[in-house]
Amino acid sequence: MYIVRDIFDFETGWLAKSPCKECSRINELPECSDECRVLDQIRILLARGVSCTGNHHFTEP
């Protein structure tokens, strides 16, 4: 899957509470996480973000 990275990490926000806390499959953690649609949507959203932290400067060779 190709992800367009067009938003900064501060624009994606943060999770206030894990969606797993109220899931009917909570007793199946962590095995169920690979097939969870809610977690997939969260992963895709976070993958679009461009990190604003860390050392990202370029130096001349």
PDB file of N, H, CA, C and O in Angstrom:
ATOM      1  N   MET A   1       0.836  -1.175   0.000  1.00  0.00           N
ATOM      2  CA  MET A   1       0.000   0.000   0.000  1.00  0.00           C
ATOM      3  C   MET A   1       0.884   1.243   0.000  1.00  0.00           C
ATOM      4  O   MET A   1       1.863   1.306   0.744  1.00  0.00           O
ATOM      5  N   TYR A   2       0.551   2.224  -0.821  1.00  0.00           N
ATOM      6  H   TYR A   2      -0.244   2.173  -1.425  1.00  0.00           H
ATOM      7  CA  TYR A   2       1.278   3.478  -0.897  1.00  0.00           C
ATOM      8  C   TYR A   2       0.624   4.495   0.032  1.00  0.00           C
ATOM      9  O   TYR A   2      -0.578   4.740  -0.074  1.00  0.00           O
ATOM     10  N   ILE A   3       1.383   5.079   0.925  1.00  0.00           N
ATOM     11  H   ILE A   3       2.359   4.880   1.011  1.00  0.00           H
ATOM     12  CA  ILE A   3       0.869   6.066   1.883  1.00  0.00           C
ATOM     13  C   ILE A   3       1.367   7.452   1.474  1.00  0.00           C
ATOM     14  O   ILE A   3       2.571   7.660   1.333  1.00  0.00           O
ATOM     15  N   VAL A   4       0.453   8.391   1.286  1.00  0.00           N
ATOM     16  H   VAL A   4      -0.526   8.221   1.401  1.00  0.00           H
ATOM     17  CA  VAL A   4       0.823   9.774   1.001  1.00  0.00           C
ATOM     18  C   VAL A   4       1.089  10.457   2.327  1.00  0.00           C
ATOM     19  O   VAL A   4       0.200  10.575   3.171  1.00  0.00           O
ATOM     20  N   ARG A   5       2.328  10.909   2.503  1.00  0.00           N
ATOM     21  H   ARG A   5       3.051  10.813   1.818  1.00  0.00           H
ATOM     22  CA  ARG A   5       2.722  11.544   3.760  1.00  0.00           C
ATOM     23  C   ARG A   5       2.540  13.039   3.622  1.00  0.00           C
ATOM     24  O   ARG A   5       3.456  13.747   3.204  1.00  0.00           O
ATOM     25  N   ASP A   6       1.366  13.518   3.969  1.00  0.00           N
ATOM     26  H   ASP A   6       0.622  12.943   4.308  1.00  0.00           H
ATOM     27  CA  ASP A   6       1.049  14.922   3.735  1.00  0.00           C
ATOM     28  C   ASP A   6       0.603  15.693   4.971  1.00  0.00           C
ATOM     29  O   ASP A   6       0.141  16.828   4.857  1.00  0.00           O
ATOM     30  N   ILE A   7       0.735  15.095   6.142  1.00  0.00           N
ATOM     31  H   ILE A   7       1.110  14.172   6.235  1.00  0.00           H
ATOM     32  CA  ILE A   7       0.373  15.799   7.369  1.00  0.00           C
ATOM     33  C   ILE A   7       1.495  15.630   8.390  1.00  0.00           C
ATOM     34  O   ILE A   7       2.216  14.632   8.377  1.00  0.00           O
ATOM     35  N   PHE A   8       1.632  16.607   9.267  1.00  0.00           N
ATOM     36  H   PHE A   8       1.047  17.418   9.278  1.00  0.00           H
ATOM     37  CA  PHE A   8       2.647  16.526  10.301  1.00  0.00           C
ATOM     38  C   PHE A   8       2.111  15.772  11.506  1.00  0.00           C
ATOM     39  O   PHE A   8       0.899  15.698  11.703  1.00  0.00           O
ATOM     40  N   ASP A   9       2.999  15.213  12.309  1.00  0.00           N
ATOM     41  H   ASP A   9       3.984  15.273  12.149  1.00  0.00           H
ATOM     42  CA  ASP A   9       2.554  14.402  13.439  1.00  0.00           C
ATOM     43  C   ASP A   9       1.705  15.194  14.431  1.00  0.00           C
ATOM     44  O   ASP A   9       0.834  14.610  15.076  1.00  0.00           O
ATOM     45  N   PHE A  10       1.924  16.497  14.576  1.00  0.00           N
ATOM     46  H   PHE A  10       2.632  16.971  14.052  1.00  0.00           H
ATOM     47  CA  PHE A  10       1.100  17.267  15.503  1.00  0.00           C
ATOM     48  C   PHE A  10      -0.315  17.477  14.965  1.00  0.00           C
ATOM     49  O   PHE A  10      -1.212  17.842  15.725  1.00  0.00           O
ATOM     50  N   GLU A  11      -0.530  17.254  13.670  1.00  0.00           N
ATOM     51  H   GLU A  11       0.199  16.958  13.053  1.00  0.00           H
ATOM     52  CA  GLU A  11      -1.867  17.371  13.093  1.00  0.00           C
ATOM     53  C   GLU A  11      -2.681  16.088  13.252  1.00  0.00           C
ATOM     54  O   GLU A  11      -3.909  16.123  13.165  1.00  0.00           O
ATOM     55  N   THR A  12      -2.014  14.957  13.485  1.00  0.00           N
ATOM     56  H   THR A  12      -1.017  14.929  13.557  1.00  0.00           H
ATOM     57  CA  THR A  12      -2.740  13.699  13.629  1.00  0.00           C
ATOM     58  C   THR A  12      -3.354  13.549  15.003  1.00  0.00           C
ATOM     59  O   THR A  12      -4.283  12.761  15.177  1.00  0.00           O
ATOM     60  N   GLY A  13      -2.863  14.278  15.975  1.00  0.00           N
ATOM     61  H   GLY A  13      -2.108  14.918  15.834  1.00  0.00           H
ATOM     62  CA  GLY A  13      -3.404  14.198  17.328  1.00  0.00           C
ATOM     63  C   GLY A  13      -2.832  13.020  18.081  1.00  0.00           C
ATOM     64  O   GLY A  13      -1.750  12.530  17.759  1.00  0.00           O
ATOM     65  N   TRP A  14      -3.557  12.568  19.080  1.00  0.00           N
ATOM     66  H   TRP A  14      -4.436  12.965  19.342  1.00  0.00           H
ATOM     67  CA  TRP A  14      -3.110  11.444  19.891  1.00  0.00           C
ATOM     68  C   TRP A  14      -4.330  10.660  20.355  1.00  0.00           C
ATOM     69  O   TRP A  14      -5.459  11.149  20.310  1.00  0.00           O
ATOM     70  N   LEU A  15      -4.084   9.457  20.791  1.00  0.00           N
ATOM     71  H   LEU A  15      -3.167   9.059  20.828  1.00  0.00           H
ATOM     72  CA  LEU A  15      -5.167   8.631  21.308  1.00  0.00           C
ATOM     73  C   LEU A  15      -5.385   8.948  22.780  1.00  0.00           C
ATOM     74  O   LEU A  15      -4.444   8.907  23.573  1.00  0.00           O
ATOM     75  N   ALA A  16      -6.607   9.260  23.142  1.00  0.00           N
ATOM     76  H   ALA A  16      -7.371   9.294  22.498  1.00  0.00           H
ATOM     77  CA  ALA A  16      -6.925   9.529  24.538  1.00  0.00           C
ATOM     78  C   ALA A  16      -7.138   8.225  25.298  1.00  0.00           C
ATOM     79  O   ALA A  16      -6.900   8.148  26.503  1.00  0.00           O
ATOM     80  N   LYS A  17      -7.590   7.200  24.574  1.00  0.00           N
ATOM     81  H   LYS A  17      -7.783   7.263  23.595  1.00  0.00           H
ATOM     82  CA  LYS A  17      -7.842   5.908  25.194  1.00  0.00           C
ATOM     83  C   LYS A  17      -7.702   4.835  24.117  1.00  0.00           C
ATOM     84  O   LYS A  17      -8.113   5.036  22.974  1.00  0.00           O
ATOM     85  N   SER A  18      -7.139   3.730  24.475  1.00  0.00           N
ATOM     86  H   SER A  18      -6.805   3.566  25.404  1.00  0.00           H
ATOM     87  CA  SER A  18      -6.982   2.632  23.531  1.00  0.00           C
ATOM     88  C   SER A  18      -8.347   2.109  23.091  1.00  0.00           C
ATOM     89  O   SER A  18      -9.219   1.896  23.933  1.00  0.00           O
ATOM     90  N   PRO A  19      -8.549   1.897  21.796  1.00  0.00           N
ATOM     91  CA  PRO A  19      -9.818   1.329  21.337  1.00  0.00           C
ATOM     92  C   PRO A  19      -9.999  -0.107  21.820  1.00  0.00           C
ATOM     93  O   PRO A  19     -11.113  -0.630  21.790  1.00  0.00           O
ATOM     94  N   CYS A  20      -8.938  -0.741  22.258  1.00  0.00           N
ATOM     95  H   CYS A  20      -8.033  -0.317  22.282  1.00  0.00           H
ATOM     96  CA  CYS A  20      -8.998  -2.131  22.732  1.00  0.00           C
ATOM     97  C   CYS A  20      -9.680  -2.248  24.091  1.00  0.00           C
ATOM     98  O   CYS A  20     -10.193  -3.313  24.432  1.00  0.00           O
ATOM     99  N   LYS A  21      -9.693  -1.168  24.870  1.00  0.00           N
ATOM    100  H   LYS A  21      -9.277  -0.302  24.593  1.00  0.00           H
ATOM    101  CA  LYS A  21     -10.247  -1.225  26.232  1.00  0.00           C
ATOM    102  C   LYS A  21     -11.717  -1.617  26.266  1.00  0.00           C
ATOM    103  O   LYS A  21     -12.162  -2.274  27.207  1.00  0.00           O
ATOM    104  N   GLU A  22     -12.479  -1.219  25.243  1.00  0.00           N
ATOM    105  H   GLU A  22     -12.118  -0.685  24.478  1.00  0.00           H
ATOM    106  CA  GLU A  22     -13.906  -1.523  25.215  1.00  0.00           C
ATOM    107  C   GLU A  22     -14.270  -2.525  24.122  1.00  0.00           C
ATOM    108  O   GLU A  22     -15.446  -2.698  23.804  1.00  0.00           O
ATOM    109  N   CYS A  23     -13.278  -3.174  23.557  1.00  0.00           N
ATOM    110  H   CYS A  23     -12.322  -3.033  23.816  1.00  0.00           H
ATOM    111  CA  CYS A  23     -13.505  -4.133  22.477  1.00  0.00           C
ATOM    112  C   CYS A  23     -14.027  -5.462  23.035  1.00  0.00           C
ATOM    113  O   CYS A  23     -13.629  -5.900  24.114  1.00  0.00           O
ATOM    114  N   SER A  24     -14.918  -6.082  22.282  1.00  0.00           N
ATOM    115  H   SER A  24     -15.242  -5.726  21.405  1.00  0.00           H
ATOM    116  CA  SER A  24     -15.464  -7.375  22.712  1.00  0.00           C
ATOM    117  C   SER A  24     -14.431  -8.496  22.627  1.00  0.00           C
ATOM    118  O   SER A  24     -14.631  -9.568  23.199  1.00  0.00           O
ATOM    119  N   ARG A  25     -13.324  -8.255  21.915  1.00  0.00           N
ATOM    120  H   ARG A  25     -13.161  -7.385  21.451  1.00  0.00           H
ATOM    121  CA  ARG A  25     -12.283  -9.271  21.758  1.00  0.00           C
ATOM    122  C   ARG A  25     -11.061  -9.003  22.640  1.00  0.00           C
ATOM    123  O   ARG A  25      -9.980  -9.522  22.363  1.00  0.00           O
ATOM    124  N   ILE A  26     -11.215  -8.214  23.681  1.00  0.00           N
ATOM    125  H   ILE A  26     -12.093  -7.793  23.906  1.00  0.00           H
ATOM    126  CA  ILE A  26     -10.080  -7.826  24.523  1.00  0.00           C
ATOM    127  C   ILE A  26      -9.350  -9.037  25.110  1.00  0.00           C
ATOM    128  O   ILE A  26      -8.143  -8.972  25.344  1.00  0.00           O
ATOM    129  N   ASN A  27     -10.050 -10.113  25.344  1.00  0.00           N
ATOM    130  H   ASN A  27     -11.030 -10.166  25.154  1.00  0.00           H
ATOM    131  CA  ASN A  27      -9.415 -11.312  25.904  1.00  0.00           C
ATOM    132  C   ASN A  27      -8.533 -12.032  24.897  1.00  0.00           C
ATOM    133  O   ASN A  27      -7.792 -12.946  25.259  1.00  0.00           O
ATOM    134  N   GLU A  28      -8.607 -11.624  23.629  1.00  0.00           N
ATOM    135  H   GLU A  28      -9.208 -10.881  23.335  1.00  0.00           H
ATOM    136  CA  GLU A  28      -7.801 -12.252  22.585  1.00  0.00           C
ATOM    137  C   GLU A  28      -6.528 -11.465  22.256  1.00  0.00           C
ATOM    138  O   GLU A  28      -5.778 -11.840  21.356  1.00  0.00           O
ATOM    139  N   LEU A  29      -6.292 -10.385  22.982  1.00  0.00           N
ATOM    140  H   LEU A  29      -6.902 -10.080  23.713  1.00  0.00           H
ATOM    141  CA  LEU A  29      -5.075  -9.594  22.751  1.00  0.00           C
ATOM    142  C   LEU A  29      -3.834 -10.398  23.061  1.00  0.00           C
ATOM    143  O   LEU A  29      -3.892 -11.224  23.972  1.00  0.00           O
ATOM    144  N   PRO A  30      -2.736 -10.229  22.393  1.00  0.00           N
ATOM    145  CA  PRO A  30      -2.491  -9.350  21.249  1.00  0.00           C
ATOM    146  C   PRO A  30      -2.755 -10.025  19.901  1.00  0.00           C
ATOM    147  O   PRO A  30      -2.587  -9.389  18.860  1.00  0.00           O
ATOM    148  N   GLU A  31      -3.160 -11.285  19.896  1.00  0.00           N
ATOM    149  H   GLU A  31      -3.297 -11.801  20.742  1.00  0.00           H
ATOM    150  CA  GLU A  31      -3.344 -12.013  18.648  1.00  0.00           C
ATOM    151  C   GLU A  31      -4.356 -11.335  17.718  1.00  0.00           C
ATOM    152  O   GLU A  31      -4.177 -11.352  16.500  1.00  0.00           O
ATOM    153  N   CYS A  32      -5.394 -10.750  18.265  1.00  0.00           N
ATOM    154  H   CYS A  32      -5.540 -10.736  19.254  1.00  0.00           H
ATOM    155  CA  CYS A  32      -6.439 -10.139  17.445  1.00  0.00           C
ATOM    156  C   CYS A  32      -6.004  -8.831  16.789  1.00  0.00           C
ATOM    157  O   CYS A  32      -6.663  -8.382  15.851  1.00  0.00           O
ATOM    158  N   SER A  33      -4.929  -8.207  17.243  1.00  0.00           N
ATOM    159  H   SER A  33      -4.394  -8.572  18.005  1.00  0.00           H
ATOM    160  CA  SER A  33      -4.534  -6.888  16.743  1.00  0.00           C
ATOM    161  C   SER A  33      -4.144  -6.890  15.265  1.00  0.00           C
ATOM    162  O   SER A  33      -4.292  -5.869  14.593  1.00  0.00           O
ATOM    163  N   ASP A  34      -3.651  -8.007  14.751  1.00  0.00           N
ATOM    164  H   ASP A  34      -3.530  -8.836  15.297  1.00  0.00           H
ATOM    165  CA  ASP A  34      -3.256  -8.057  13.338  1.00  0.00           C
ATOM    166  C   ASP A  34      -4.442  -8.012  12.388  1.00  0.00           C
ATOM    167  O   ASP A  34      -4.285  -7.620  11.232  1.00  0.00           O
ATOM    168  N   GLU A  35      -5.616  -8.401  12.843  1.00  0.00           N
ATOM    169  H   GLU A  35      -5.743  -8.719  13.783  1.00  0.00           H
ATOM    170  CA  GLU A  35      -6.787  -8.414  11.970  1.00  0.00           C
ATOM    171  C   GLU A  35      -7.849  -7.384  12.368  1.00  0.00           C
ATOM    172  O   GLU A  35      -8.988  -7.456  11.907  1.00  0.00           O
ATOM    173  N   CYS A  36      -7.482  -6.440  13.213  1.00  0.00           N
ATOM    174  H   CYS A  36      -6.557  -6.381  13.588  1.00  0.00           H
ATOM    175  CA  CYS A  36      -8.423  -5.432  13.715  1.00  0.00           C
ATOM    176  C   CYS A  36      -8.527  -4.253  12.743  1.00  0.00           C
ATOM    177  O   CYS A  36      -7.524  -3.620  12.413  1.00  0.00           O
ATOM    178  N   ARG A  37      -9.744  -3.969  12.292  1.00  0.00           N
ATOM    179  H   ARG A  37     -10.558  -4.483  12.560  1.00  0.00           H
ATOM    180  CA  ARG A  37      -9.963  -2.871  11.345  1.00  0.00           C
ATOM    181  C   ARG A  37      -9.728  -1.506  11.995  1.00  0.00           C
ATOM    182  O   ARG A  37      -9.193  -0.599  11.357  1.00  0.00           O
ATOM    183  N   VAL A  38     -10.121  -1.359  13.251  1.00  0.00           N
ATOM    184  H   VAL A  38     -10.555  -2.096  13.769  1.00  0.00           H
ATOM    185  CA  VAL A  38      -9.937  -0.083  13.953  1.00  0.00           C
ATOM    186  C   VAL A  38      -8.447   0.229  14.080  1.00  0.00           C
ATOM    187  O   VAL A  38      -8.023   1.351  13.804  1.00  0.00           O
ATOM    188  N   LEU A  39      -7.655  -0.755  14.495  1.00  0.00           N
ATOM    189  H   LEU A  39      -8.000  -1.666  14.720  1.00  0.00           H
ATOM    190  CA  LEU A  39      -6.214  -0.537  14.621  1.00  0.00           C
ATOM    191  C   LEU A  39      -5.567  -0.294  13.265  1.00  0.00           C
ATOM    192  O   LEU A  39      -4.615   0.480  13.169  1.00  0.00           O
ATOM    193  N   ASP A  40      -6.063  -0.939  12.219  1.00  0.00           N
ATOM    194  H   ASP A  40      -6.837  -1.568  12.297  1.00  0.00           H
ATOM    195  CA  ASP A  40      -5.551  -0.696  10.866  1.00  0.00           C
ATOM    196  C   ASP A  40      -5.775   0.756  10.455  1.00  0.00           C
ATOM    197  O   ASP A  40      -4.881   1.379   9.882  1.00  0.00           O
ATOM    198  N   GLN A  41      -6.947   1.297  10.738  1.00  0.00           N
ATOM    199  H   GLN A  41      -7.673   0.791  11.203  1.00  0.00           H
ATOM    200  CA  GLN A  41      -7.237   2.691  10.402  1.00  0.00           C
ATOM    201  C   GLN A  41      -6.325   3.642  11.174  1.00  0.00           C
ATOM    202  O   GLN A  41      -5.866   4.645  10.627  1.00  0.00           O
ATOM    203  N   ILE A  42      -6.068   3.334  12.423  1.00  0.00           N
ATOM    204  H   ILE A  42      -6.441   2.519  12.867  1.00  0.00           H
ATOM    205  CA  ILE A  42      -5.167   4.155  13.233  1.00  0.00           C
ATOM    206  C   ILE A  42      -3.751   4.084  12.680  1.00  0.00           C
ATOM    207  O   ILE A  42      -3.080   5.111  12.578  1.00  0.00           O
ATOM    208  N   ARG A  43      -3.291   2.903  12.326  1.00  0.00           N
ATOM    209  H   ARG A  43      -3.836   2.069  12.409  1.00  0.00           H
ATOM    210  CA  ARG A  43      -1.943   2.743  11.759  1.00  0.00           C
ATOM    211  C   ARG A  43      -1.785   3.532  10.477  1.00  0.00           C
ATOM    212  O   ARG A  43      -0.758   4.177  10.268  1.00  0.00           O
ATOM    213  N   ILE A  44      -2.796   3.491   9.610  1.00  0.00           N
ATOM    214  H   ILE A  44      -3.631   2.967   9.780  1.00  0.00           H
ATOM    215  CA  ILE A  44      -2.734   4.220   8.341  1.00  0.00           C
ATOM    216  C   ILE A  44      -2.675   5.718   8.597  1.00  0.00           C
ATOM    217  O   ILE A  44      -1.886   6.424   7.969  1.00  0.00           O
ATOM    218  N   LEU A  45      -3.497   6.204   9.507  1.00  0.00           N
ATOM    219  H   LEU A  45      -4.137   5.630  10.017  1.00  0.00           H
ATOM    220  CA  LEU A  45      -3.494   7.631   9.829  1.00  0.00           C
ATOM    221  C   LEU A  45      -2.131   8.062  10.360  1.00  0.00           C
ATOM    222  O   LEU A  45      -1.597   9.089   9.940  1.00  0.00           O
ATOM    223  N   LEU A  46      -1.571   7.288  11.274  1.00  0.00           N
ATOM    224  H   LEU A  46      -2.005   6.454  11.615  1.00  0.00           H
ATOM    225  CA  LEU A  46      -0.270   7.641  11.843  1.00  0.00           C
ATOM    226  C   LEU A  46       0.856   7.520  10.826  1.00  0.00           C
ATOM    227  O   LEU A  46       1.824   8.278  10.887  1.00  0.00           O
ATOM    228  N   ALA A  47       0.746   6.583   9.894  1.00  0.00           N
ATOM    229  H   ALA A  47      -0.040   5.967   9.844  1.00  0.00           H
ATOM    230  CA  ALA A  47       1.781   6.413   8.874  1.00  0.00           C
ATOM    231  C   ALA A  47       1.836   7.600   7.923  1.00  0.00           C
ATOM    232  O   ALA A  47       2.875   7.859   7.317  1.00  0.00           O
ATOM    233  N   ARG A  48       0.734   8.321   7.787  1.00  0.00           N
ATOM    234  H   ARG A  48      -0.111   8.111   8.280  1.00  0.00           H
ATOM    235  CA  ARG A  48       0.701   9.490   6.910  1.00  0.00           C
ATOM    236  C   ARG A  48       1.461  10.671   7.493  1.00  0.00           C
ATOM    237  O   ARG A  48       1.856  11.576   6.757  1.00  0.00           O
ATOM    238  N   GLY A  49       1.668  10.675   8.792  1.00  0.00           N
ATOM    239  H   GLY A  49       1.347   9.940   9.390  1.00  0.00           H
ATOM    240  CA  GLY A  49       2.284  11.817   9.453  1.00  0.00           C
ATOM    241  C   GLY A  49       3.780  11.906   9.224  1.00  0.00           C
ATOM    242  O   GLY A  49       4.479  10.895   9.161  1.00  0.00           O
ATOM    243  N   VAL A  50       4.250  13.118   9.103  1.00  0.00           N
ATOM    244  H   VAL A  50       3.682  13.939   9.155  1.00  0.00           H
ATOM    245  CA  VAL A  50       5.679  13.395   8.988  1.00  0.00           C
ATOM    246  C   VAL A  50       6.151  13.857  10.359  1.00  0.00           C
ATOM    247  O   VAL A  50       5.614  14.819  10.910  1.00  0.00           O
ATOM    248  N   SER A  51       7.140  13.187  10.906  1.00  0.00           N
ATOM    249  H   SER A  51       7.575  12.406  10.458  1.00  0.00           H
ATOM    250  CA  SER A  51       7.614  13.504  12.243  1.00  0.00           C
ATOM    251  C   SER A  51       8.211  14.898  12.309  1.00  0.00           C
ATOM    252  O   SER A  51       8.937  15.323  11.411  1.00  0.00           O
ATOM    253  N   CYS A  52       7.898  15.594  13.375  1.00  0.00           N
ATOM    254  H   CYS A  52       7.308  15.249  14.105  1.00  0.00           H
ATOM    255  CA  CYS A  52       8.454  16.927  13.611  1.00  0.00           C
ATOM    256  C   CYS A  52       9.524  16.889  14.684  1.00  0.00           C
ATOM    257  O   CYS A  52      10.000  17.941  15.110  1.00  0.00           O
ATOM    258  N   THR A  53       9.911  15.720  15.127  1.00  0.00           N
ATOM    259  H   THR A  53       9.524  14.865  14.781  1.00  0.00           H
ATOM    260  CA  THR A  53      10.939  15.588  16.143  1.00  0.00           C
ATOM    261  C   THR A  53      12.154  14.900  15.545  1.00  0.00           C
ATOM    262  O   THR A  53      12.075  14.295  14.476  1.00  0.00           O
ATOM    263  N   GLY A  54      13.247  14.995  16.224  1.00  0.00           N
ATOM    264  H   GLY A  54      13.311  15.486  17.092  1.00  0.00           H
ATOM    265  CA  GLY A  54      14.456  14.327  15.767  1.00  0.00           C
ATOM    266  C   GLY A  54      15.317  15.212  14.882  1.00  0.00           C
ATOM    267  O   GLY A  54      14.986  16.365  14.603  1.00  0.00           O
ATOM    268  N   ASN A  55      16.407  14.648  14.460  1.00  0.00           N
ATOM    269  H   ASN A  55      16.675  13.711  14.687  1.00  0.00           H
ATOM    270  CA  ASN A  55      17.386  15.368  13.663  1.00  0.00           C
ATOM    271  C   ASN A  55      17.162  15.058  12.184  1.00  0.00           C
ATOM    272  O   ASN A  55      17.511  13.974  11.716  1.00  0.00           O
ATOM    273  N   HIS A  56      16.585  16.000  11.453  1.00  0.00           N
ATOM    274  H   HIS A  56      16.301  16.881  11.833  1.00  0.00           H
ATOM    275  CA  HIS A  56      16.261  15.786  10.051  1.00  0.00           C
ATOM    276  C   HIS A  56      16.986  16.757   9.127  1.00  0.00           C
ATOM    277  O   HIS A  56      16.559  16.960   7.990  1.00  0.00           O
ATOM    278  N   HIS A  57      18.064  17.354   9.590  1.00  0.00           N
ATOM    279  H   HIS A  57      18.412  17.190  10.513  1.00  0.00           H
ATOM    280  CA  HIS A  57      18.764  18.296   8.726  1.00  0.00           C
ATOM    281  C   HIS A  57      19.708  17.557   7.785  1.00  0.00           C
ATOM    282  O   HIS A  57      20.185  16.462   8.083  1.00  0.00           O
ATOM    283  N   PHE A  58      19.956  18.167   6.676  1.00  0.00           N
ATOM    284  H   PHE A  58      19.569  19.057   6.434  1.00  0.00           H
ATOM    285  CA  PHE A  58      20.861  17.579   5.688  1.00  0.00           C
ATOM    286  C   PHE A  58      22.151  18.367   5.664  1.00  0.00           C
ATOM    287  O   PHE A  58      22.141  19.593   5.773  1.00  0.00           O
ATOM    288  N   THR A  59      23.248  17.673   5.523  1.00  0.00           N
ATOM    289  H   THR A  59      23.256  16.677   5.434  1.00  0.00           H
ATOM    290  CA  THR A  59      24.541  18.344   5.460  1.00  0.00           C
ATOM    291  C   THR A  59      25.123  18.182   4.064  1.00  0.00           C
ATOM    292  O   THR A  59      24.881  17.183   3.387  1.00  0.00           O
ATOM    293  N   GLU A  60      25.879  19.161   3.654  1.00  0.00           N
ATOM    294  H   GLU A  60      26.076  19.972   4.204  1.00  0.00           H
ATOM    295  CA  GLU A  60      26.560  19.112   2.367  1.00  0.00           C
ATOM    296  C   GLU A  60      27.697  18.093   2.435  1.00  0.00           C
ATOM    297  O   GLU A  60      28.396  18.029   3.446  1.00  0.00           O
ATOM    298  N   PRO A  61      27.897  17.302   1.392  1.00  0.00           N
ATOM    299  CA  PRO A  61      29.019  16.333   1.417  1.00  0.00           C
ATOM    300  C   PRO A  61      30.369  16.988   1.320  1.00  0.00           C
ATOM    301  O   PRO A  61      31.391  16.301   1.329  1.00  0.00           O
TER     302      PRO A  61
END
